[in-house]
Amino acid sequence: MNARMNMKTTLGAVATATVALLLSACGGGGGHGHHSPDTLYYPYETVYGDICSTMEPTPGCTFSRSTGERITVEHDPDYDRTGFGSDDLWFVNFDANGNGKVFNEFGHFVEFRHASEFPGYVGSDVSGRQMIGVGTTGLYWEQVNNGRYWLGRNEVLYSGEIHNVNYGQAINNQSSGQASDTNFAALNSDTNKLLVKKGAEKLVKEYGFKKDKATAVASALNSWAVASAERGKTSTRDMDKTFKATFGVQFSDALAAVKDLAAGDKSSMQGLTNRSAAALGLKPDQAQDFMKRMYKKALSDFGYDTDSFSW
């Protein structure tokens, strides 16, 4: 591959890498791409494919990163704790109205809890069926009336209905209360609001962004991450829009500037940096630091060292 095509391919990966870098640092973000050997990648992800910052299943973080499938009860830290498999877990029996009786591992009654008291409660439908689930589309929701579930250590519910197709699978999610079938609801869920907040705080602390600009950049990255995960793909238009929101300049301009820089002409990159700084409310040196650090992983994967770049 020649230098021109190599650099173009590199920049094509920059926006994707930026999403992964920023959101994974916040405890979310896409879990795919090139991995550094010294980076700890957690074994669970959300329905959107975001990395979960936990080494144990928790409500919402119940998809295996290795398979993309819902985890089963065997993944729970308390499963087979004393050699009895799922019988080492507490369990819940819901009645026809969604009222649950909670029992300990010995089968002794502990307390009453309505379905609405468990993480991932979505609500009830017109028939009064109580729904618990994960995600925003309804694909991973289920009605729990008259159902039996194992109750894991971190409030994860696992289906205990042997005749159900999802027998043994985790069902609930911490932030399903805002769920609906639209991207809007997904983006405005508590989980994504928290990701945006943490992303913005990172930008303020590490690069000198003002809070409003930082929030706008973090929101753009998060919007792309959610939309891409739900659709399973991203378009050139998506990338252009996100790149402009992230760096304050057009993707095509950035491509031209980096090509000139690779050829030894720094003037285009200097001008681009000044424009980016003005758009993002940064000083030129802060904008350059932001660009270089956001580019770093994508460029290093293609054999470039950002520390050697100066303009």
C-alpha positions in Angstrom: 0.0 0.0 0.0 1.5 3.4 -0.9 1.9 6.2 1.5 -1.1 8.2 0.2 -3.5 5.2 0.6 -1.9 4.3 3.9 -2.5 7.7 5.3 -6.1 7.8 3.9 -6.9 4.5 5.5 -5.3 5.7 8.7 -7.5 8.8 8.8 -10.5 6.6 8.0 -9.8 4.8 11.3 -9.2 8.0 13.3 -12.8 8.8 14.0 -13.6 5.2 15.0 -10.5 5.1 17.2 -11.5 8.4 18.8 -14.8 6.9 19.9 -13.1 3.9 21.3 -10.4 5.9 23.1 -12.7 8.4 24.7 -15.6 6.2 25.7 -13.5 3.2 26.8 -11.7 5.6 29.1 -15.1 6.4 30.6 -16.1 2.9 31.1 -18.0 2.5 27.8 -17.3 2.7 24.1 -16.9 0.2 21.4 -14.9 -3.0 22.3 -13.5 -3.8 18.9 -10.3 -3.0 17.0 -6.6 -3.3 17.9 -5.8 -4.0 21.5 -2.6 -3.1 23.4 -1.1 -6.0 25.2 -0.9 -4.0 28.5 -4.6 -3.0 28.4 -7.1 -4.7 30.6 -10.3 -5.5 28.6 -13.2 -6.5 30.6 -15.1 -9.7 29.8 -18.6 -8.2 29.6 -20.3 -5.6 27.4 -23.7 -3.9 27.2 -26.4 -4.5 24.6 -24.8 -1.7 22.6 -21.4 -3.4 22.6 -19.9 -0.9 25.1 -17.2 -2.2 27.3 -18.3 -2.7 31.0 -15.8 -1.6 33.7 -16.5 -4.6 35.8 -15.0 -8.1 36.1 -18.3 -9.5 37.3 -21.7 -9.5 35.7 -23.9 -6.6 36.8 -27.3 -5.5 35.5 -26.8 -4.3 32.0 -23.3 -5.7 31.7 -24.4 -9.2 30.8 -23.2 -9.9 27.3 -20.0 -11.9 26.8 -17.4 -9.9 24.9 -16.0 -13.1 23.4 -19.3 -14.2 21.8 -21.6 -11.2 21.9 -24.3 -13.4 23.5 -26.2 -13.1 26.7 -24.3 -14.7 29.6 -25.8 -17.6 31.6 -26.1 -18.3 35.3 -22.8 -20.1 35.3 -21.0 -16.7 35.0 -22.3 -15.5 38.3 -19.6 -15.2 41.0 -21.9 -17.2 43.4 -22.7 -20.0 41.0 -21.4 -23.3 42.4 -19.9 -21.4 45.4 -20.3 -24.5 47.7 -20.5 -27.1 45.0 -24.3 -27.1 44.3 -24.3 -25.1 41.0 -27.3 -22.8 40.7 -28.6 -24.0 44.1 -25.9 -21.8 45.6 -27.9 -18.7 44.4 -30.9 -17.0 45.9 -34.1 -17.1 43.7 -37.3 -15.2 43.2 -40.8 -16.6 42.4 -43.1 -14.0 40.9 -46.9 -14.4 41.1 -49.5 -13.4 38.5 -49.3 -9.7 39.6 -45.5 -9.5 39.5 -45.1 -9.7 43.3 -42.0 -11.6 44.0 -41.0 -13.9 46.9 -37.3 -14.0 47.5 -35.7 -17.1 48.9 -32.1 -17.8 50.0 -29.9 -20.6 48.8 -31.5 -22.9 51.4 -35.0 -22.3 50.1 -35.9 -20.1 53.2 -38.2 -17.2 52.5 -36.4 -13.8 53.0 -38.6 -11.0 51.7 -41.3 -9.8 49.3 -40.2 -7.6 46.3 -42.3 -6.4 43.5 -40.9 -6.6 39.9 -40.5 -2.8 39.9 -37.9 -3.1 42.7 -35.4 -5.0 40.5 -32.8 -3.3 38.2 -34.0 -3.3 34.6 -37.7 -2.9 35.4 -39.4 -1.5 32.2 -43.0 -1.2 33.4 -46.2 -3.1 32.8 -48.2 -3.5 29.6 -51.9 -3.0 29.1 -52.5 -6.6 30.4 -50.7 -5.9 33.6 -47.7 -8.0 32.7 -44.6 -6.8 34.5 -41.6 -6.3 32.1 -37.9 -6.6 33.0 -35.2 -6.4 30.4 -32.2 -4.8 28.7 -31.7 -2.4 25.8 -34.2 -0.1 24.1 -35.8 -2.1 21.4 -37.8 -4.6 23.5 -35.9 -7.5 21.9 -34.4 -8.4 25.3 -37.4 -7.7 27.5 -39.7 -10.3 29.0 -42.7 -10.4 31.3 -41.9 -12.0 34.6 -45.4 -12.8 35.9 -45.5 -16.3 37.3 -41.8 -16.7 36.5 -38.9 -18.1 38.5 -35.4 -16.4 38.4 -32.1 -17.0 40.1 -30.9 -13.8 41.9 -27.2 -13.3 41.4 -24.8 -11.5 43.6 -25.1 -8.1 41.8 -28.8 -8.1 41.4 -28.6 -9.9 38.0 -31.7 -12.0 37.4 -31.3 -15.3 35.4 -34.2 -17.2 33.9 -35.0 -20.3 35.8 -37.8 -21.5 33.5 -36.5 -24.7 32.1 -38.9 -24.7 29.1 -38.0 -21.1 28.1 -35.6 -20.5 25.2 -33.6 -18.2 27.3 -33.3 -20.7 30.3 -30.3 -19.7 32.4 -29.7 -16.4 30.7 -29.4 -13.0 32.4 -32.3 -10.8 31.7 -32.1 -7.4 33.5 -30.4 -4.0 33.0 -29.8 -1.2 35.4 -31.1 1.6 33.1 -34.1 0.2 31.2 -36.5 2.5 32.9 -36.1 5.0 30.0 -36.3 2.3 27.3 -38.2 2.6 24.1 -37.7 1.7 20.4 -35.9 4.9 19.5 -32.3 6.0 19.4 -33.5 9.2 21.2 -34.4 7.2 24.3 -31.2 5.2 24.2 -29.1 8.4 24.0 -31.1 9.9 26.8 -30.9 6.9 29.1 -29.1 7.3 32.4 -26.3 5.1 31.3 -25.5 7.2 28.2 -25.9 10.5 30.1 -23.3 9.2 32.5 -21.0 8.3 29.7 -21.3 11.7 28.2 -20.7 13.4 31.6 -17.6 11.3 32.2 -16.3 11.9 28.7 -16.8 15.6 29.0 -15.0 15.6 32.4 -12.1 13.9 30.7 -11.9 16.5 28.0 -12.0 19.3 30.5 -9.3 17.8 32.7 -6.9 16.5 30.1 -7.2 19.0 27.2 -8.5 22.2 28.7 -12.0 22.2 27.1 -14.7 24.4 28.4 -17.6 22.4 29.8 -20.1 23.2 27.0 -17.7 22.3 24.2 -16.6 19.2 26.0 -20.2 18.0 26.5 -20.9 18.7 22.8 -17.9 16.6 21.7 -18.6 13.8 24.1 -22.3 13.8 23.0 -21.3 13.5 19.4 -19.0 10.6 20.1 -21.6 8.8 22.2 -24.4 9.4 19.6 -22.2 7.8 16.9 -21.3 4.8 19.2 -25.0 4.1 20.0 -26.3 4.5 16.5 -23.5 2.4 15.0 -24.1 -0.4 17.5 -27.8 -0.4 16.9 -27.5 -0.4 13.1 -24.4 -2.6 13.1 -22.6 -0.2 10.7 -21.5 3.3 10.2 -21.6 5.5 7.0 -19.2 8.0 5.5 -21.7 10.6 6.3 -21.8 9.5 10.0 -18.0 9.7 10.1 -17.9 13.2 8.6 -20.5 14.5 11.0 -18.8 13.0 14.0 -15.3 14.1 12.9 -16.5 17.7 12.4 -18.1 17.7 15.9 -15.0 16.2 17.5 -12.3 18.2 15.9 -14.2 21.3 14.6 -12.9 20.8 11.0 -14.1 18.9 7.9 -12.8 15.3 7.5 -11.6 16.1 3.9 -9.6 19.1 5.2 -8.0 16.9 7.8 -7.1 14.3 5.3 -5.5 16.9 3.0 -3.6 18.5 5.9 -2.2 15.2 7.1 -1.2 14.1 3.6 0.7 17.5 3.3 2.3 16.9 6.7 3.5 13.4 5.6 5.1 15.0 2.6 6.9 17.6 4.7 4.6 20.6 4.4 3.5 21.7 7.8 1.5 24.8 6.8 -1.8 23.0 6.1 -1.7 21.2 9.4 -0.8 24.4 11.3 -3.8 26.2 9.7 -6.1 23.2 10.4 -5.0 23.2 14.1 -5.7 26.9 14.4 -9.2 26.4 12.9 -9.8 23.5 15.2 -8.7 25.4 18.2 -11.0 28.3 17.4 -14.0 25.9 16.9 -13.4 24.0 20.1 -12.5 27.0 22.3 -8.9 25.8 22.8 -5.5 27.3 22.5 -3.6 26.1 19.4 -1.2 24.0 21.6 -4.1 22.4 23.4 -5.8 21.6 20.1 -2.6 20.1 18.8 -2.3 17.9 21.9 -5.9 16.8 21.5 -5.4 15.9 17.9 -2.1 14.0 18.5 -3.5 12.1 21.4 -6.7 11.2 19.7 -4.8 10.2 16.5 -2.2 8.2 18.5 -3.7 4.8 18.5 -5.0 4.8 15.0 -1.7 6.1 13.7 0.4 3.7 15.7 -1.6 0.8 14.4 -0.4 1.9 10.9 3.2 2.3 12.0 3.2 6.1 12.7 4.6 7.7 15.9 2.7 10.8 16.8 5.5 11.9 19.2 7.7 12.4 16.1 5.1 14.7 14.5 5.5 18.4 15.0 3.9 21.3 13.2 
